[in-house]
């Protein structure tokens, strides 16, 4: 079951990486991260902690791919904020959902969520800084 889930998630992320339009790739990666978070929650509720950890890794990978894709566009977030603002809102929502999942988990299992929360929070902060920061 775990291997099948991992294979399906990896195929989806590989397909997203093949998207030539970087802003669209960013959007798809965030949708992927959101669905991986749904999977992580469902798997944890079923008691499949290892599969939940794998799904959380996919959440982190999806958010990172989204950010990397936006940075690869070469656009200034202050001048062209739409895609960056959409990503910021999505990462904020993912952070809220990660907090909710962390509250649902036992204290022993929360260690799986904390690194993902840290990564998503860092990316969210970078997006905010890019949009609201001073001109270079």
Residue, then its C-alpha position, 0 to 999 in steps of 0.5 A: x500500500x505504501x509503495x503504491x501511494x509513493x509511486x502514484x505521488x511520484x508520478x504526479x510530481x514528475x508530470x508537474x515538473x514536465x509543465x513548460x509554463x513555470x507559473x502554471x507549474x507552480x500552481x500545479x505543484x501547490x495543488x499537488x501539495x494540497x492533495x498530498x496533505x489530504x492523503x497524509x491526514x487520511x492515512x494518519x486517521x487510518x493508522x498508517x503513520x509511515x505512509x503519512x510521513x511519505x505523504x508529508x514529504x510530498x507536501x514539502x516537495x510540492x511547495x518547494x517545486x512551486x517556489x523554485x518554479x516561481x523563482x525560475x521565471x525571473x520575474x520581480x514579485x513586486x512588479x508581477x505579484x499575481x502568481x507570487x500572491x497566489x502562491x503566498x495564499x496557498x502556502x498560508x492555507x497549507x500551513x494552517x492545515x499542517x497546524x491542524x494535522x499536527x494538533x490531530x497527531x499524537x505527541x510522538x508522531x508530531x515530529x514528522x510534521x515539524x520539518x514540513x511546517x518549517x520548510x513551508x513557513x520559510x517559503x511563505x516568508x520568502x514570498x511575502x518578503x518578495x512581494x512586500x520587500x523594498x526595491x533592489 
